[in-house]
Amino acid sequence: MKTLRRMIFRDVITTVAFVTLAFLALFFFFDLLDEMRYVGRSESYTTGYAMLVVLLEVPNHLYELLPITVLIGTIYVMARLAESSEFTIMRTSGLGPWLALRTLLTVGAGFVLLTFVVGDYIAPMSERAATAAQAKFMGKTVTTGSTGAWLKERQNGNTLAINVRNIRGDELLNLRIFEFDREGRMRRQIHAAKGLAVDGTHWQLEQVQRSEFHYPDATEAKVERFNEPSYNFATELTPDMVAAAVHKPDRMPTIELFQFIQHLENNDQSAQKYEIEFWRKVFYPLSCLVMVVLALPFAYLHFRSGGIAGYVFGGVMAGISFFLLNNVFGYAGNLNNWQPMLTAAAPGVIYSLLSLGAFAWLVLRR
């Protein structure tokens, strides 16, 4: 049995690696074509730097592609073994249905671990490096929507509304900060050309216009205005929290996403969207297990000469439908306020049950 398991492990890992490299090469080529339009706009942004930026985007593509390449590679291996009758020989040698399932789940667990490491550590680091490189060599900024990114914080009973219009590397550009007291009156306004989130205690702001509002009585208000080259703004908002409000939630590490959810809940803000994305991040690596279970029934089919391509194509379409359903559940759950964990887990559970049902039907029928 060890020999059979090693053979299956080797075939699946080799085929998945080949399919993954093919897809990554394709994405690298298209991304490079897209990035080449920026070459020459800045003297320091050369073809070499463009290739570096595109190369730093590869881990993000790897994270997105791994489950589907696991499905394609595993289906191909299982269908090829069935077509050549090798899997029939394995079955007569003692490779029973549950042992075959356990074998594929074992190799699938390895892909789960790889997907988690790439998505939570390698991809975020490489994306930040790519953003920093673009900001350094061509001054590229990240636009945070038509109104910018809004964050909320409470300090000593007062409420702060913070607006960040753009981000360039680690710099926050065009900031506006509004502070209100318990009665809802404006206490302070700050406009800054740029700022840097130093740590979890303060931001270093530059080119600051600051207005302080005072209320001697209920009918009178006084305003003091200051123009300052720099200003230390006390806040517990970390750079990761700012990035969470700006970047797509699916590009964030799981722990940072969890911390941002806690910040939103502590400030009475809706976290439904981020909670769904958090649980999707948790369950996304597990989709590799769903993919190998989905591929196993192909080993129990009988293929005529030249018929393997159609079955592989059908399996790939089933895998693509899984990811489409995953996205549909995410949007529907956000619109209808479904329970985030169930919303994220439902597609995987549905397809796992369908795959196990097809597997059991084929085994019992045969």
C-alpha positions as a Markdown table, in Angstrom:
| # | Residue | x | y | z |
|---|---|---|---|---|
| 1 | Met | 0.0 | 0.0 | 0.0 |
| 2 | Lys | 2.8 | 2.4 | 0.7 |
| 3 | Thr | 4.1 | 2.0 | -2.8 |
| 4 | Leu | 0.7 | 2.7 | -4.3 |
| 5 | Arg | 0.2 | 5.8 | -2.1 |
| 6 | Arg | 3.6 | 7.1 | -3.0 |
| 7 | Met | 2.8 | 6.6 | -6.7 |
| 8 | Ile | -0.5 | 8.5 | -6.3 |
| 9 | Phe | 1.2 | 11.3 | -4.3 |
| 10 | Arg | 4.0 | 11.6 | -6.9 |
| 11 | Asp | 1.6 | 11.7 | -9.8 |
| 12 | Val | -0.8 | 14.2 | -8.2 |
| 13 | Ile | 1.9 | 16.6 | -7.0 |
| 14 | Thr | 3.8 | 16.5 | -10.2 |
| 15 | Thr | 0.7 | 17.1 | -12.4 |
| 16 | Val | -0.7 | 19.8 | -10.1 |
| 17 | Ala | 2.7 | 21.5 | -10.2 |
| 18 | Phe | 2.9 | 21.4 | -14.0 |
| 19 | Val | -0.7 | 22.8 | -14.3 |
| 20 | Thr | 0.0 | 25.5 | -11.8 |
| 21 | Leu | 3.2 | 26.6 | -13.5 |
| 22 | Ala | 1.4 | 26.7 | -16.9 |
| 23 | Phe | -1.3 | 29.0 | -15.4 |
| 24 | Leu | 1.2 | 31.2 | -13.6 |
| 25 | Ala | 3.3 | 31.6 | -16.8 |
| 26 | Leu | 0.1 | 32.6 | -18.6 |
| 27 | Phe | -0.8 | 35.2 | -16.0 |
| 28 | Phe | 2.7 | 36.5 | -15.8 |
| 29 | Phe | 2.7 | 37.1 | -19.5 |
| 30 | Phe | -0.6 | 39.0 | -19.5 |
| 31 | Asp | 0.4 | 41.0 | -16.4 |
| 32 | Leu | 3.7 | 41.9 | -17.9 |
| 33 | Leu | 1.9 | 43.2 | -21.1 |
| 34 | Asp | -0.4 | 45.3 | -18.9 |
| 35 | Glu | 2.5 | 46.7 | -16.8 |
| 36 | Met | 4.6 | 47.6 | -19.8 |
| 37 | Arg | 2.4 | 50.6 | -20.5 |
| 38 | Tyr | 3.9 | 52.3 | -17.5 |
| 39 | Val | 7.5 | 51.8 | -18.6 |
| 40 | Gly | 9.0 | 55.1 | -19.7 |
| 41 | Arg | 6.5 | 57.3 | -17.9 |
| 42 | Ser | 9.2 | 57.7 | -15.2 |
| 43 | Glu | 12.9 | 57.6 | -15.9 |
| 44 | Ser | 13.5 | 55.2 | -13.0 |
| 45 | Tyr | 10.7 | 52.8 | -14.0 |
| 46 | Thr | 12.4 | 50.4 | -16.4 |
| 47 | Thr | 11.5 | 47.1 | -17.9 |
| 48 | Gly | 13.4 | 45.3 | -15.2 |
| 49 | Tyr | 11.4 | 47.0 | -12.5 |
| 50 | Ala | 8.2 | 46.2 | -14.3 |
| 51 | Met | 9.1 | 42.5 | -14.4 |
| 52 | Leu | 9.9 | 42.7 | -10.7 |
| 53 | Val | 6.5 | 44.2 | -9.9 |
| 54 | Val | 4.8 | 41.5 | -12.0 |
| 55 | Leu | 6.8 | 38.8 | -10.4 |
| 56 | Leu | 5.7 | 40.0 | -7.0 |
| 57 | Glu | 2.1 | 39.5 | -8.1 |
| 58 | Val | 2.7 | 35.8 | -8.7 |
| 59 | Pro | 2.0 | 34.7 | -5.1 |
| 60 | Asn | -1.5 | 36.3 | -5.3 |
| 61 | His | -2.2 | 34.4 | -8.5 |
| 62 | Leu | -0.8 | 31.2 | -6.9 |
| 63 | Tyr | -3.2 | 31.6 | -4.0 |
| 64 | Glu | -6.2 | 32.1 | -6.3 |
| 65 | Leu | -5.3 | 29.3 | -8.6 |
| 66 | Leu | -4.2 | 26.5 | -6.3 |
| 67 | Pro | -7.7 | 25.0 | -5.6 |
| 68 | Ile | -8.6 | 24.9 | -9.3 |
| 69 | Thr | -5.2 | 23.5 | -10.4 |
| 70 | Val | -5.5 | 20.9 | -7.7 |
| 71 | Leu | -8.8 | 19.9 | -9.2 |
| 72 | Ile | -7.5 | 19.8 | -12.8 |
| 73 | Gly | -4.4 | 17.9 | -11.8 |
| 74 | Thr | -6.1 | 15.4 | -9.7 |
| 75 | Ile | -8.9 | 14.8 | -12.2 |
| 76 | Tyr | -6.3 | 14.2 | -14.9 |
| 77 | Val | -4.4 | 11.7 | -12.8 |
| 78 | Met | -7.5 | 9.8 | -11.7 |
| 79 | Ala | -8.9 | 9.7 | -15.2 |
| 80 | Arg | -5.6 | 8.6 | -16.7 |
| 81 | Leu | -5.3 | 5.8 | -14.2 |
| 82 | Ala | -8.9 | 4.7 | -15.0 |
| 83 | Glu | -8.3 | 4.9 | -18.7 |
| 84 | Ser | -5.2 | 2.7 | -18.6 |
| 85 | Ser | -6.8 | 0.3 | -16.1 |
| 86 | Glu | -4.1 | 1.0 | -13.6 |
| 87 | Phe | -6.6 | 2.0 | -11.0 |
| 88 | Thr | -8.4 | -1.3 | -11.6 |
| 89 | Ile | -5.2 | -3.1 | -10.8 |
| 90 | Met | -4.7 | -1.0 | -7.7 |
| 91 | Arg | -8.2 | -1.9 | -6.5 |
| 92 | Thr | -7.4 | -5.7 | -7.0 |
| 93 | Ser | -4.2 | -5.1 | -5.0 |
| 94 | Gly | -6.1 | -3.9 | -2.0 |
| 95 | Leu | -6.7 | -0.2 | -2.6 |
| 96 | Gly | -10.3 | 0.0 | -1.4 |
| 97 | Pro | -12.6 | 3.0 | -1.8 |
| 98 | Trp | -12.0 | 4.5 | 1.7 |
| 99 | Leu | -8.3 | 4.0 | 1.5 |
| 100 | Ala | -8.3 | 5.8 | -1.9 |
| 101 | Leu | -10.3 | 8.6 | -0.4 |
| 102 | Arg | -8.0 | 8.8 | 2.6 |
| 103 | Thr | -5.0 | 8.9 | 0.3 |
| 104 | Leu | -6.3 | 11.8 | -1.7 |
| 105 | Leu | -7.4 | 13.6 | 1.5 |
| 106 | Thr | -3.8 | 13.3 | 2.7 |
| 107 | Val | -2.3 | 14.8 | -0.4 |
| 108 | Gly | -5.1 | 17.4 | -0.3 |
| 109 | Ala | -4.2 | 18.4 | 3.2 |
| 110 | Gly | -0.7 | 19.2 | 2.0 |
| 111 | Phe | -2.2 | 21.6 | -0.6 |
| 112 | Val | -4.4 | 23.1 | 2.2 |
| 113 | Leu | -1.3 | 24.0 | 4.2 |
| 114 | Leu | 0.4 | 25.4 | 1.1 |
| 115 | Thr | -2.6 | 27.5 | 0.2 |
| 116 | Phe | -2.8 | 28.9 | 3.8 |
| 117 | Val | 0.9 | 29.8 | 3.9 |
| 118 | Val | 0.8 | 31.5 | 0.5 |
| 119 | Gly | -2.5 | 33.4 | 1.2 |
| 120 | Asp | -1.7 | 34.5 | 4.7 |
| 121 | Tyr | 2.1 | 35.2 | 4.6 |
| 122 | Ile | 3.7 | 35.2 | 1.2 |
| 123 | Ala | 1.0 | 36.9 | -1.0 |
| 124 | Pro | 0.4 | 39.9 | 1.4 |
| 125 | Met | 4.1 | 40.5 | 1.8 |
| 126 | Ser | 4.8 | 40.4 | -2.0 |
| 127 | Glu | 1.8 | 42.6 | -2.7 |
| 128 | Arg | 3.0 | 45.3 | -0.3 |
| 129 | Ala | 6.5 | 45.0 | -1.8 |
| 130 | Ala | 5.0 | 45.5 | -5.3 |
| 131 | Thr | 2.9 | 48.5 | -4.1 |
| 132 | Ala | 6.0 | 50.0 | -2.5 |
| 133 | Ala | 8.1 | 49.5 | -5.7 |
| 134 | Gln | 5.4 | 51.2 | -7.8 |
| 135 | Ala | 5.2 | 54.1 | -5.4 |
| 136 | Lys | 9.0 | 54.5 | -5.3 |
| 137 | Phe | 9.8 | 54.2 | -9.0 |
| 138 | Met | 6.7 | 55.8 | -10.6 |
| 139 | Gly | 4.9 | 57.6 | -7.7 |
| 140 | Lys | 1.8 | 55.4 | -8.2 |
| 141 | Thr | -1.0 | 55.9 | -5.7 |
| 142 | Val | -3.8 | 53.7 | -4.6 |
| 143 | Thr | -7.2 | 55.4 | -5.1 |
| 144 | Thr | -9.6 | 54.6 | -2.3 |
| 145 | Gly | -12.9 | 55.2 | -4.1 |
| 146 | Ser | -14.7 | 58.3 | -5.0 |
| 147 | Thr | -15.1 | 59.5 | -1.4 |
| 148 | Gly | -12.0 | 57.8 | 0.0 |
| 149 | Ala | -11.7 | 55.3 | 2.8 |
| 150 | Trp | -13.5 | 56.1 | 6.1 |
| 151 | Leu | -12.5 | 54.9 | 9.5 |
| 152 | Lys | -14.1 | 55.5 | 12.9 |
| 153 | Glu | -12.6 | 55.7 | 16.3 |
| 154 | Arg | -13.6 | 56.7 | 19.8 |
| 155 | Gln | -11.3 | 58.6 | 22.1 |
| 156 | Asn | -12.2 | 59.7 | 25.7 |
| 157 | Gly | -15.9 | 59.7 | 24.8 |
| 158 | Asn | -15.4 | 61.7 | 21.6 |
| 159 | Thr | -16.0 | 60.2 | 18.1 |
| 160 | Leu | -13.5 | 60.6 | 15.3 |
| 161 | Ala | -14.3 | 60.2 | 11.6 |
| 162 | Ile | -11.1 | 59.8 | 9.5 |
| 163 | Asn | -11.0 | 60.0 | 5.7 |
| 164 | Val | -8.0 | 58.9 | 3.6 |
| 165 | Arg | -8.3 | 59.7 | -0.1 |
| 166 | Asn | -5.2 | 58.0 | -1.5 |
| 167 | Ile | -2.3 | 55.8 | -0.4 |
| 168 | Arg | 1.2 | 55.8 | -1.9 |
| 169 | Gly | 3.3 | 53.0 | -0.5 |
| 170 | Asp | 3.2 | 53.5 | 3.3 |
| 171 | Glu | 2.1 | 57.2 | 3.0 |
| 172 | Leu | -1.5 | 58.3 | 3.5 |
| 173 | Leu | -2.4 | 61.2 | 1.2 |
| 174 | Asn | -5.1 | 63.9 | 1.5 |
| 175 | Leu | -6.4 | 63.1 | 5.0 |
| 176 | Arg | -9.3 | 64.7 | 6.7 |
| 177 | Ile | -10.1 | 64.1 | 10.4 |
| 178 | Phe | -13.3 | 65.2 | 12.2 |
| 179 | Glu | -13.8 | 64.9 | 15.9 |
| 180 | Phe | -17.2 | 65.2 | 17.6 |
| 181 | Asp | -18.0 | 65.3 | 21.3 |
| 182 | Arg | -20.8 | 63.4 | 23.1 |
| 183 | Glu | -23.4 | 66.0 | 22.1 |
| 184 | Gly | -22.4 | 65.6 | 18.4 |
| 185 | Arg | -20.7 | 69.0 | 18.2 |
| 186 | Met | -17.6 | 69.5 | 16.1 |
| 187 | Arg | -14.5 | 69.7 | 18.3 |
| 188 | Arg | -11.7 | 69.6 | 15.8 |
| 189 | Gln | -11.0 | 69.4 | 12.1 |
| 190 | Ile | -7.6 | 68.4 | 10.7 |
| 191 | His | -6.7 | 68.5 | 7.0 |
| 192 | Ala | -3.3 | 67.1 | 6.1 |
| 193 | Ala | -1.5 | 66.7 | 2.8 |
| 194 | Lys | 0.1 | 63.4 | 3.9 |
| 195 | Gly | 0.7 | 61.3 | 6.9 |
| 196 | Leu | 2.5 | 58.2 | 8.1 |
| 197 | Ala | 0.9 | 55.7 | 10.5 |
| 198 | Val | 4.0 | 55.2 | 12.7 |
| 199 | Asp | 2.6 | 52.6 | 15.1 |
| 200 | Gly | -0.4 | 51.9 | 17.2 |
| 201 | Thr | -0.2 | 55.2 | 19.2 |
| 202 | His | 0.0 | 58.1 | 16.7 |
| 203 | Trp | 0.3 | 59.3 | 13.1 |
| 204 | Gln | 2.9 | 61.7 | 11.9 |
| 205 | Leu | 1.0 | 64.3 | 9.7 |
| 206 | Glu | 2.6 | 66.9 | 7.4 |
| 207 | Gln | 1.3 | 70.2 | 5.9 |
| 208 | Val | -1.5 | 70.4 | 8.4 |
| 209 | Gln | -4.4 | 72.8 | 8.6 |
| 210 | Arg | -6.0 | 72.4 | 12.1 |
| 211 | Ser | -9.2 | 74.0 | 13.4 |
| 212 | Glu | -10.2 | 73.8 | 17.1 |
| 213 | Phe | -13.8 | 74.5 | 18.1 |
| 214 | His | -14.7 | 75.9 | 21.5 |
| 215 | Tyr | -18.2 | 76.4 | 23.0 |
| 216 | Pro | -18.2 | 79.0 | 25.8 |
| 217 | Asp | -22.0 | 78.6 | 26.1 |
| 218 | Ala | -24.9 | 77.0 | 24.2 |
| 219 | Thr | -25.3 | 79.9 | 21.7 |
| 220 | Glu | -21.7 | 80.7 | 21.0 |
| 221 | Ala | -18.8 | 78.9 | 19.3 |
| 222 | Lys | -15.3 | 80.0 | 18.7 |
| 223 | Val | -12.8 | 78.6 | 16.2 |
| 224 | Glu | -9.0 | 78.7 | 16.4 |
| 225 | Arg | -7.1 | 77.9 | 13.2 |
| 226 | Phe | -3.5 | 76.7 | 12.9 |
| 227 | Asn | -1.2 | 76.0 | 10.0 |
| 228 | Glu | 1.6 | 73.6 | 11.0 |
| 229 | Pro | 4.3 | 71.8 | 9.1 |
| 230 | Ser | 3.9 | 68.7 | 11.1 |
| 231 | Tyr | 1.5 | 67.3 | 13.8 |
| 232 | Asn | 1.3 | 64.2 | 15.9 |
| 233 | Phe | -2.2 | 62.8 | 15.8 |
| 234 | Ala | -2.9 | 60.4 | 18.6 |
| 235 | Thr | -4.7 | 57.3 | 17.4 |
| 236 | Glu | -4.9 | 53.6 | 18.0 |
| 237 | Leu | -5.4 | 52.9 | 14.3 |
| 238 | Thr | -2.5 | 50.8 | 13.0 |
| 239 | Pro | -1.2 | 50.7 | 9.5 |
| 240 | Asp | -2.8 | 47.3 | 9.1 |
| 241 | Met | -6.2 | 48.7 | 9.9 |
| 242 | Val | -5.8 | 51.5 | 7.4 |
| 243 | Ala | -4.7 | 49.0 | 4.8 |
| 244 | Ala | -7.8 | 46.9 | 5.7 |
| 245 | Ala | -10.1 | 49.9 | 4.9 |
| 246 | Val | -8.3 | 50.6 | 1.6 |
| 247 | His | -7.4 | 47.2 | 0.1 |
| 248 | Lys | -9.7 | 44.4 | -0.8 |
| 249 | Pro | -10.5 | 42.2 | 2.2 |
| 250 | Asp | -9.5 | 39.0 | 0.3 |
| 251 | Arg | -5.9 | 40.2 | 0.0 |
| 252 | Met | -5.5 | 40.6 | 3.8 |
| 253 | Pro | -4.0 | 38.1 | 6.1 |
| 254 | Thr | -6.6 | 36.3 | 8.3 |
| 255 | Ile | -5.3 | 37.7 | 11.6 |
| 256 | Glu | -5.3 | 41.3 | 10.3 |
| 257 | Leu | -8.9 | 40.8 | 9.0 |
| 258 | Phe | -9.9 | 39.5 | 12.4 |
| 259 | Gln | -8.3 | 42.5 | 14.2 |
| 260 | Phe | -10.1 | 44.9 | 11.8 |
| 261 | Ile | -13.4 | 43.2 | 12.5 |
| 262 | Gln | -12.8 | 43.7 | 16.2 |
| 263 | His | -12.1 | 47.4 | 15.6 |
| 264 | Leu | -15.3 | 47.8 | 13.7 |
| 265 | Glu | -17.4 | 46.1 | 16.3 |
| 266 | Asn | -15.8 | 48.1 | 19.1 |
| 267 | Asn | -16.8 | 51.3 | 17.2 |
| 268 | Asp | -20.4 | 50.2 | 16.5 |
| 269 | Gln | -19.7 | 49.8 | 12.7 |
| 270 | Ser | -21.1 | 47.1 | 10.5 |
| 271 | Ala | -18.6 | 44.3 | 10.0 |
| 272 | Gln | -20.8 | 41.9 | 8.0 |
| 273 | Lys | -18.8 | 42.2 | 4.8 |
| 274 | Tyr | -15.5 | 41.6 | 6.5 |
| 275 | Glu | -16.9 | 38.8 | 8.7 |
| 276 | Ile | -18.0 | 36.9 | 5.5 |
| 277 | Glu | -14.6 | 37.5 | 4.0 |
| 278 | Phe | -12.9 | 36.3 | 7.2 |
| 279 | Trp | -14.7 | 33.0 | 7.1 |
| 280 | Arg | -14.1 | 32.7 | 3.4 |
| 281 | Lys | -10.4 | 33.1 | 4.1 |
| 282 | Val | -10.6 | 30.4 | 6.7 |
| 283 | Phe | -12.5 | 28.0 | 4.5 |
| 284 | Tyr | -10.8 | 28.8 | 1.2 |
| 285 | Pro | -7.7 | 26.6 | 1.8 |
| 286 | Leu | -10.1 | 23.7 | 2.7 |
| 287 | Ser | -11.5 | 23.9 | -0.8 |
| 288 | Cys | -8.5 | 21.9 | -1.9 |
| 289 | Leu | -10.0 | 19.0 | 0.0 |
| 290 | Val | -13.3 | 19.6 | -1.8 |
| 291 | Met | -11.4 | 19.5 | -5.1 |
| 292 | Val | -9.7 | 16.2 | -4.4 |
| 293 | Val | -13.0 | 14.6 | -3.3 |
| 294 | Leu | -14.6 | 16.0 | -6.4 |
| 295 | Ala | -11.9 | 14.3 | -8.5 |
| 296 | Leu | -12.0 | 10.9 | -6.9 |
| 297 | Pro | -15.2 | 9.6 | -8.7 |
| 298 | Phe | -13.3 | 9.9 | -12.0 |
| 299 | Ala | -11.2 | 7.0 | -11.0 |
| 300 | Tyr | -14.2 | 4.7 | -11.0 |
| 301 | Leu | -15.4 | 5.7 | -14.5 |
| 302 | His | -14.7 | 3.6 | -17.7 |
| 303 | Phe | -13.3 | 5.6 | -20.5 |
| 304 | Arg | -13.4 | 4.8 | -24.2 |
| 305 | Ser | -10.4 | 5.8 | -26.4 |
| 306 | Gly | -10.2 | 9.6 | -26.6 |
| 307 | Gly | -13.1 | 10.1 | -24.1 |
| 308 | Ile | -11.0 | 11.3 | -21.2 |
| 309 | Ala | -10.8 | 14.9 | -22.4 |
| 310 | Gly | -14.6 | 15.3 | -22.2 |
| 311 | Tyr | -14.7 | 14.0 | -18.6 |
| 312 | Val | -11.8 | 16.2 | -17.6 |
| 313 | Phe | -13.5 | 19.3 | -19.1 |
| 314 | Gly | -16.7 | 18.4 | -17.2 |
| 315 | Gly | -14.8 | 18.2 | -14.0 |
| 316 | Val | -13.2 | 21.5 | -14.6 |
| 317 | Met | -16.6 | 23.1 | -15.3 |
| 318 | Ala | -17.8 | 21.6 | -12.0 |
| 319 | Gly | -14.9 | 23.2 | -10.2 |
| 320 | Ile | -15.5 | 26.6 | -11.8 |
| 321 | Ser | -19.1 | 26.4 | -10.8 |
| 322 | Phe | -18.0 | 25.8 | -7.2 |
| 323 | Phe | -16.0 | 29.1 | -7.2 |
| 324 | Leu | -19.0 | 30.9 | -8.9 |
| 325 | Leu | -21.3 | 29.6 | -6.2 |
| 326 | Asn | -18.8 | 30.7 | -3.5 |
| 327 | Asn | -18.9 | 34.2 | -4.9 |
| 328 | Val | -22.7 | 34.2 | -5.2 |
| 329 | Phe | -23.1 | 33.1 | -1.6 |
| 330 | Gly | -20.7 | 35.8 | -0.5 |
| 331 | Tyr | -22.7 | 38.6 | -2.2 |
| 332 | Ala | -26.1 | 37.2 | -1.2 |
| 333 | Gly | -25.0 | 36.7 | 2.4 |
| 334 | Asn | -23.8 | 40.3 | 2.6 |
| 335 | Leu | -27.1 | 41.6 | 1.1 |
| 336 | Asn | -29.4 | 39.4 | 3.2 |
| 337 | Asn | -27.3 | 39.5 | 6.5 |
| 338 | Trp | -26.9 | 35.8 | 6.5 |
| 339 | Gln | -24.7 | 34.2 | 9.3 |
| 340 | Pro | -21.1 | 34.8 | 8.0 |
| 341 | Met | -19.7 | 31.4 | 8.9 |
| 342 | Leu | -22.5 | 29.4 | 7.3 |
| 343 | Thr | -22.4 | 31.7 | 4.3 |
| 344 | Ala | -18.8 | 31.0 | 3.7 |
| 345 | Ala | -19.0 | 27.2 | 4.5 |
| 346 | Ala | -22.2 | 26.4 | 2.5 |
| 347 | Pro | -20.6 | 26.0 | -1.0 |
| 348 | Gly | -17.9 | 23.7 | 0.3 |
| 349 | Val | -20.4 | 21.6 | 2.3 |
| 350 | Ile | -22.7 | 21.3 | -0.7 |
| 351 | Tyr | -20.0 | 20.2 | -3.1 |
| 352 | Ser | -18.5 | 17.9 | -0.6 |
| 353 | Leu | -21.8 | 16.1 | -0.2 |
| 354 | Leu | -22.4 | 15.9 | -3.9 |
| 355 | Ser | -18.9 | 14.6 | -4.5 |
| 356 | Leu | -19.2 | 12.0 | -1.7 |
| 357 | Gly | -22.7 | 11.1 | -3.1 |
| 358 | Ala | -21.3 | 10.5 | -6.6 |
| 359 | Phe | -18.4 | 8.5 | -5.1 |
| 360 | Ala | -20.6 | 6.3 | -3.0 |
| 361 | Trp | -23.0 | 5.8 | -6.0 |
| 362 | Leu | -20.2 | 4.7 | -8.3 |
| 363 | Val | -18.7 | 2.4 | -5.7 |
| 364 | Leu | -22.0 | 0.8 | -4.8 |
| 365 | Arg | -23.1 | 0.5 | -8.5 |
| 366 | Arg | -19.8 | -1.1 | -9.5 |
